[in-house]
Amino acid sequence: MGKRSLLFTILILTVCMLAGCSKKGKENIPEEGSFRIYCLNRNETALAYENYKSSSDDRESLIQELITAMGSDMKDSDHKAPLKLGFSVLGCLLEGDRLQLDLSSSYLDLSPTREILVRAALVRTLTQIGGVNAVSITVDDLPFMDRGGNYVGPMTADSFVDNEGVEINAYDKATLHLYFANESGDKLVECSRTVMYNTNLPMERLVLEQLIEGPEGNEGYATLSPYTRVISVTVTDGVCFVNLDSAFLESQGNVTPQVSIYSIVNSLAELSTVHKVQFLVNGEGDVKFREVMDLEGDFSRNLDIVE
C-alpha cells in the first residue's frame, strides 16, 4: 500500500471514529448489534432515526434485516418508514464493499424532496454495516438518473452531509468557476457556470460532477471521461482527497494529462475549503495517470496552464 493510500485509510478511520461509527467484532458488525434505522420526519423535511437492535450475526442476513426494518412501522407515529412510501426493493447484491439495491419503477414517482430523503435514509442505514461502504441504486435493473438526467453513482454516508434535524429540501443557486480544455488540449480555459443544487450535496462533489458532465456551449472542451465515477471526496485541513474510479484514467481526445489533472485541481481550488488536492484511483494513491503523470503527493493550483 502506498503512502497516500495509507494516509487516506487513516483519514477515513479517523472520520468514522469521530462520528461514533467504529465497527467491532466479527464481520465488523457494531457491538451488540445496535443500529440506527433512518426514516423521514412527519413533515418530510429532514431525516429522523430510531434505534434498532439486530438479531443477525452475518453481513448478508443483516442487510436483509435492516431492509425489512426500513419497511416496517416506526415506533414513533411521527416517523415515516422509507420503504413504506409506495415502492419496494426488488433485490440487492453485495459486490466487494458496495451494495446495489434494485428498486421498483414506482420509486421514480416520488417527489424530489421525498426521493432524496429516502435515498439518504437507505444509504445512511445500510452503510452502518461493516464492509458496506457505499450503496448504489438501480430502478428495474436500469441505472438511476436524477431529475436533471445525471447518473447517480455509488453513495456513501458522507454524500448526504449531516442531515439530522436539518431542512434537506432546500435548493440553492451556486456560481462555480470551472476549468475545461482549450481546442488544442494543451491549456485550460476558465468559465463560470451557475447551477441549481440540493444543499445536502457537498460543494466539492458538485464541482467534480459538473466537470465530469463536461462543458456547455462555448465553455471549452471536456477534460474527463464522462464515465468517470466519484467514489468519494473528503476535505480535511484544506486538502481535498478525491477518490475516482478507473474510468478517470481514460484519455479524453487530445487533452494532455496535465490539463486533465489541473482542470480538477484548479476548479476545486476555487472553493474556499480547498487549498490542495490529493488523488486516488479506486482507493490507491501510487498510480500513474495515463502512464505518464505520477499522482503521488499534493497538487496545488496551477495558473501557468491557464490560457
C-alpha positions in Angstrom: 0.0 0.0 0.0 1.4 3.4 -1.0 1.9 6.3 1.5 -1.2 8.1 0.2 -3.3 5.1 0.3 -2.3 4.6 3.9 -3.0 8.3 4.7 -6.4 8.0 3.1 -7.2 4.9 5.1 -6.2 6.6 8.3 -8.3 9.6 7.4 -11.4 7.6 6.8 -10.9 5.6 10.0 -10.5 8.8 12.0 -13.7 10.3 10.5 -15.6 7.1 11.4 -14.3 7.2 14.9 -15.2 10.8 15.4 -18.7 10.1 14.1 -19.1 7.3 16.6 -19.5 4.7 13.8 -16.5 2.4 14.5 -17.3 -1.2 13.8 -16.2 -4.1 16.0 -16.5 -7.8 16.1 -16.9 -10.5 13.5 -17.6 -9.0 10.1 -17.2 -5.6 11.7 -20.8 -5.6 12.9 -21.3 -2.9 15.6 -21.0 -4.1 19.2 -24.2 -5.6 20.5 -25.9 -5.2 17.0 -27.0 -1.6 17.6 -28.1 0.4 14.6 -30.0 3.5 13.6 -32.9 3.0 11.2 -33.1 6.3 9.4 -36.6 7.5 8.4 -38.4 10.7 7.4 -39.9 13.1 9.9 -43.6 13.9 9.9 -43.3 16.9 7.6 -40.8 15.2 5.3 -38.3 18.0 5.7 -35.4 16.1 7.3 -34.2 12.7 8.4 -35.0 11.2 11.8 -33.9 7.8 13.2 -34.9 5.1 15.6 -32.5 2.8 17.5 -32.6 -0.8 16.4 -31.2 -4.0 17.9 -30.3 -6.6 15.3 -30.6 -10.4 15.7 -28.3 -11.3 12.7 -24.7 -12.2 13.1 -23.6 -12.2 9.5 -23.5 -9.5 6.9 -25.9 -10.9 4.3 -28.6 -11.6 6.9 -28.0 -8.2 8.5 -28.6 -6.4 5.2 -31.9 -8.2 4.7 -32.9 -7.5 8.4 -32.3 -3.7 8.1 -34.1 -3.6 4.8 -37.1 -5.3 6.5 -36.9 -2.8 9.4 -37.0 0.1 7.0 -40.2 -1.3 5.6 -41.9 -1.8 9.0 -43.9 0.6 11.1 -41.8 3.0 13.1 -42.2 3.2 16.8 -42.8 6.9 16.7 -46.0 7.7 14.9 -44.5 10.9 13.5 -41.8 8.9 11.7 -42.3 7.6 8.2 -40.5 4.3 7.2 -38.6 4.9 3.9 -39.8 1.6 2.4 -43.4 2.2 3.1 -43.8 5.1 0.7 -45.1 3.3 -2.4 -42.1 1.4 -3.8 -40.2 -1.8 -3.0 -36.8 -3.3 -3.0 -36.7 -5.9 -5.8 -33.3 -7.2 -5.0 -29.9 -6.5 -3.5 -26.4 -7.6 -4.4 -23.2 -7.0 -2.4 -20.1 -6.7 -4.6 -17.0 -6.0 -2.6 -17.8 -3.1 -0.3 -20.6 -1.8 -2.5 -24.3 -2.8 -2.0 -26.5 -2.5 -5.0 -30.2 -2.0 -4.4 -32.7 -2.6 -7.3 -35.9 -0.6 -6.6 -39.3 -0.8 -8.3 -40.2 1.7 -11.0 -42.6 3.5 -8.6 -39.5 4.9 -6.9 -39.4 7.4 -9.8 -42.8 8.7 -8.8 -41.5 10.1 -5.5 -41.4 13.9 -5.2 -37.9 15.4 -5.4 -37.8 16.1 -1.6 -39.2 12.7 -0.6 -36.9 10.9 -3.1 -33.7 12.4 -1.8 -34.7 11.9 1.9 -35.5 8.3 1.1 -32.2 7.8 -0.7 -30.3 9.4 2.3 -32.2 7.1 4.7 -31.3 4.0 2.7 -27.7 4.9 2.4 -27.1 6.0 5.9 -28.8 3.0 7.4 -27.1 0.4 5.3 -23.6 1.8 5.4 -23.5 1.3 9.1 -23.0 -2.4 8.3 -19.3 -3.4 8.5 -18.0 -4.0 5.0 -20.7 -1.9 3.3 -19.1 1.4 2.4 -21.3 2.5 -0.5 -24.8 1.9 -1.8 -25.8 2.2 -5.5 -29.3 2.3 -6.8 -30.9 0.8 -10.0 -34.5 1.1 -10.9 -35.9 -2.1 -12.6 -32.3 -3.0 -13.3 -31.6 0.3 -15.1 -29.1 2.9 -13.8 -30.8 5.5 -11.6 -30.8 9.0 -13.1 -31.7 12.1 -11.1 -34.3 14.6 -12.3 -31.6 16.5 -14.1 -30.8 13.4 -16.2 -27.5 12.8 -14.4 -26.3 9.3 -13.4 -26.3 8.8 -9.7 -23.3 6.6 -8.8 -22.5 4.8 -5.5 -23.2 6.9 -2.4 -21.6 6.9 1.0 -23.0 8.4 4.2 -20.8 11.4 3.5 -22.7 12.0 0.3 -25.6 13.4 2.4 -23.6 15.6 4.9 -25.3 15.5 8.3 -29.0 16.0 7.7 -30.4 15.0 11.1 -32.7 17.8 12.1 -31.7 20.0 9.1 -34.0 21.0 6.3 -33.0 18.9 3.3 -35.4 20.1 0.7 -33.6 23.4 0.2 -32.2 24.1 -3.3 -29.8 26.9 -3.8 -28.0 28.6 -6.7 -24.2 28.5 -6.9 -21.8 30.0 -9.4 -18.9 27.6 -10.0 -15.6 28.5 -11.6 -14.7 25.5 -13.7 -11.7 24.8 -15.9 -12.0 22.9 -19.2 -9.6 22.4 -22.1 -8.9 24.7 -25.0 -9.3 23.4 -28.5 -5.7 22.1 -28.8 -6.0 20.3 -25.4 -2.8 21.8 -24.0 -4.2 24.6 -21.9 -7.1 25.3 -19.6 -9.8 27.9 -20.1 -11.8 29.2 -17.2 -15.6 29.5 -17.3 -18.3 30.5 -14.8 -21.4 28.2 -14.5 -24.4 28.9 -12.4 -26.2 25.7 -11.3 -29.1 24.8 -9.0 -28.2 22.2 -6.5 -29.6 20.5 -3.4 -27.9 21.9 -0.4 -27.2 18.4 1.0 -24.6 17.9 -1.7 -21.0 19.0 -0.7 -19.7 21.7 -3.0 -16.5 19.7 -3.7 -18.6 16.8 -5.1 -20.8 19.3 -7.1 -17.6 20.7 -8.8 -16.4 17.2 -9.7 -19.8 16.2 -11.1 -20.0 19.3 -13.2 -16.5 18.7 -14.6 -17.5 15.1 -15.5 -20.7 16.3 -17.0 -18.5 18.4 -19.3 -18.6 21.9 -20.9 -21.7 23.6 -22.1 -21.9 25.9 -25.2 -18.6 27.8 -25.6 -17.1 26.7 -22.3 -14.3 24.7 -23.9 -13.6 21.0 -24.3 -14.1 18.1 -21.9 -11.1 17.1 -19.8 -12.5 13.9 -18.2 -14.2 10.8 -19.4 -18.0 11.1 -18.9 -17.9 7.6 -17.5 -15.8 8.7 -14.5 -17.4 7.9 -11.2 -16.7 9.8 -8.0 -16.2 7.2 -5.3 -15.7 9.7 -2.5 -14.5 13.2 -1.8 -13.3 14.3 1.6 -11.7 17.6 2.8 -9.5 17.9 5.8 -7.2 20.7 6.8 -7.6 22.3 3.3 -6.6 19.1 1.5 -9.3 17.6 -0.8 -9.0 13.8 -1.1 -10.5 12.9 -4.5 -11.2 9.1 -5.0 -12.2 8.3 -8.5 -12.8 5.0 -10.3 -10.5 3.7 -13.1 -12.5 5.4 -15.9 -10.7 8.5 -14.7 -7.5 7.1 -16.3 -9.1 7.0 -19.8 -7.8 9.5 -22.4 -10.1 12.3 -23.4 -9.4 13.3 -27.0 -6.2 15.3 -27.5 -6.3 16.6 -23.9 -2.9 16.3 -22.2 -2.7 14.6 -18.8 -1.6 17.8 -17.1 -4.7 19.6 -18.4 -7.0 16.9 -17.2 -5.4 16.9 -13.7 -5.3 20.6 -13.3 -8.9 21.0 -14.6 -9.8 19.3 -11.3 -7.2 20.9 -9.1 -7.9 24.5 -10.3 -11.7 24.0 -10.2 -11.6 22.7 -6.6 -9.1 25.3 -5.5 -11.7 28.0 -6.4 -13.6 26.8 -3.3 -12.5 28.4 0.0 -12.3 25.0 1.6 -9.7 23.6 -0.7 -6.0 24.6 -0.9 -4.5 21.3 -2.2 -5.8 18.1 -3.9 -4.7 14.5 -3.5 -5.9 11.9 -6.0 -6.7 8.3 -5.5 -7.9 5.8 -8.1 -10.1 3.0 -6.5 -8.6 4.0 -3.2 -5.0 3.7 -4.4 -2.6 6.7 -4.5 0.5 5.2 -6.1 -0.9 5.4 -9.6 0.5 6.9 -12.8 -2.1 8.9 -14.6 -2.3 7.6 -18.2 1.1 6.0 -17.6 2.7 9.5 -17.7 1.9 11.6 -14.6 2.6 10.4 -11.1 -0.3 11.1 -8.8 1.7 10.7 -5.6 1.7 13.9 -3.5 -0.3 17.1 -3.2 -1.4 19.2 -6.2 -1.8 23.0 -5.9 -3.4 25.5 -8.1 -1.5 26.0 -11.4 -2.4 29.2 -13.2 0.5 28.8 -15.7 -1.5 26.2 -17.5 -4.5 28.5 -17.9 -4.8 30.2 -21.3 
